[in-house]
Amino acid sequence: MPDGRDTTRLLLIRHGETDWNREGRMQGWAPTSLTDRGRQQARSLGTHLADRYDIDRLVASDLERTRETTALLRDQGVEPAPTFDPAWRERNFGVYQGLTKAEIFEEYPQFAATTGVSATRETPENGESLLEVRERVLAGWNELLEGADGETVLVVTHGGPLYVVLGHVRGQDILTAITDHSQHNCALNEFRVGETVELVRHNETV
């Protein structure tokens, strides 16, 4: 087990694999479910978390793939009943959900990070801009920091929110965070909270 119970720990993980992950499609808020491989990833991670951590609280995005991942984690011994919080959803890509990343960025280059700062303000029809996503996710992150004194809190989320948090902790702007980071399905990121927030595990899989 990690050190004493007076230490505040935030464990952030990405959901298990989906078919759209395999195909490189933008999922956004679409109701995609896990593949067999994604379910096994979640079971393996659940066993690891239950063995290694005394988890006090479980928070998850309320989208289908994170709900399914959360249920599988609990089947393996992660005990707290989950709270589902839309602050931890993936970016809503609106009418472009279901397209591959290549299709979106080739046909609509204004959304590509390589476009520069203007890309942060571009909003897909019926979707969210990167700046809106950053504001939403950091509101959820700050709520965790304020309410997790001495707790170990597990958050089941998506790649986009993880890039936002990792970039924020490392002092990066949103475009740098997106281009600098990657996250495997069911990867674990551990933050230890004291006078500062320290990243002690990054993108670890089991």
N, C-alpha and C positions, 0 to 999 in steps of 0.2 A: 504493500500500500504506500502511496505517497505520504509526505510528512503531515504533521499535526492537523487536528480538526479546526484549529483557529485560522487556517490558511484558506483564503478565498480562491476558488478555482472555477474558471469558466471553460467548459469543454464544448467546442463547436465542431459539428460533423456535417458532411454532405450526405444526402440520401443515397440509397443504392442505385445501381445501374437500371436504366430504362432502355427500351428500344430506340427512343429518340436520341438518347445519349450515343448509342452505337452509330446512329445514322448522321450525327452532327446537326440535329435539328434544334431550332430554338423552341424550348418548351414553354417558357413563361409561366402562365397560370393554367395551362392546359391540363386536363385530367389524365395524365399518363401514369401507368402502373409499372412496377418493377419487373425485370426479367428474372428467370430462374437464377442467373448469376447474381443479379442484384439482391435477391432474397438471401442467397448464401452469404454474400458480403455482409448483409445486415445481421444475420445470425452470428457470424464469426466475430463481428465487432461487438455485438451484444454480450457474448461470452467474455470477451476481453474486458469490456467496461465493468461488467458485474464482478469480475475477479479482482480488478485493479483498484476500483474507486468505490467509495461510499457516496453515492449520488443522492443529494438532498432534494433536488428539484429537476423536473424535465419540462422543457419548453420546446415547441416545434411549430414550424410553418404549418398552416392548415390545408395545404395542397395535398392531392391524393398520394403522390409518391413519398412525401415526408410522413404522412399518416401511416402508410404501409410500413415504411422503415421503422417508425416509432413502435408500432405493434410488434414487429419482429424483435426489436431490441428488448422489449418487455418480456416476450416469450422466453428470452435467454437469461432473465434474472435482473434486468434493470427495473428497479421497483417503483419509483414514484409514478403516480398517475399523471399523464401529460396535461399541460395547458397549451392549447393551440392558439398561436398569435400571428395574425396576418402581417405584422411588422417584419417577420422573417421570411416572407415569400420571395421567390425569384422575381426579377424584373418582368413586368407585364409588357410583352412586345406586341400587343394589340393584334392588328390584322396580319402581321407578319409571322405570328406563331405557327409552327409547322414547317416553315421554310428552313433550308439548311443555312448555316452561317455563310457559306460561300455565295449562295443565291442572294441573301440579304445584302452582304457587303459589296458584291459586284453590281447588283441592280440599284442599290440604294446606298452609295458610298458615304452619304452624309452621316450615317450611323456608325461608321468605322472609327475606332480609336485613333487610327493613323490620320484621320482628318484634322485632328487637333481639338482645341478647347470647344469649338462650335458643336462637336459631337455630343458634348455633355448636356446641351440644351435641346437637342433634337428629340421630338416626342412622336413616336409612332401613333398612327390613328388608333384611338381607343387604348392607348398604352401609356407608358411612363418614360420620362427622360432619365438619364443617368443621375442628374442632380436630384430629381425627385426620389429615386431609389436610394441614393446615399442618405438623404434626409430621413427617410422612413426607417432604414436599417439602423442608422446611428441613434435614432430615438429609442429603438428596441435595445440596442447595446447599452446606452446610458442608463436605461431603466434597470437592466441587469446589474450594472456596476453599483447603482444606488441601493439595490435591494438584496444583494447577495453576500452580506457581511458574514464571513466565516463559513459560507456554504460552498458546496460543489454543485454547480448547475450545468446540466447537459442541454445543449441546443441542437436540434435537428433541423438543418436548413439546406441551402442550395449554394452553387458555386458563386453566383453574383454577390449575395450578401457576405460570403466569406471573403471575397476580394475587397469589398468595402471595409470590413472590419480590419483585415490584415493591413491594408493600406493606411487606415486611420491610425492604427497602433504604431506603424513605422513612419508616420509623418509624410505619407505620399499623397499626391493628388489622385483623383479618381481614375484618370486615364493611365497613369503610371501603375496604379494598383492592378488594373485590369490586364495590362500587358506584362507585368512582372510576375504575376502569381498564376499557379495552376492548382487544381484540386481534384484528386481522384475520388471516385465514388466510395462512400463510407470511409473517407480519410478523417483522421482525428487531428484537431488543433487544440492545444492546451495553453491557456493563459493563466498566469499566476498574478494575483492582484494584491499589491501592497501600496507603498507610496507611489509607485508607477505600475503600469501593466507590462508584464514580461511574457513574451511568447517562448514557451519552453518545449513545445512539440508542434511541428508544422507538417501537415499533409502526410501523416503517418498512416499506413494501412497494416492490417494484421492478416 
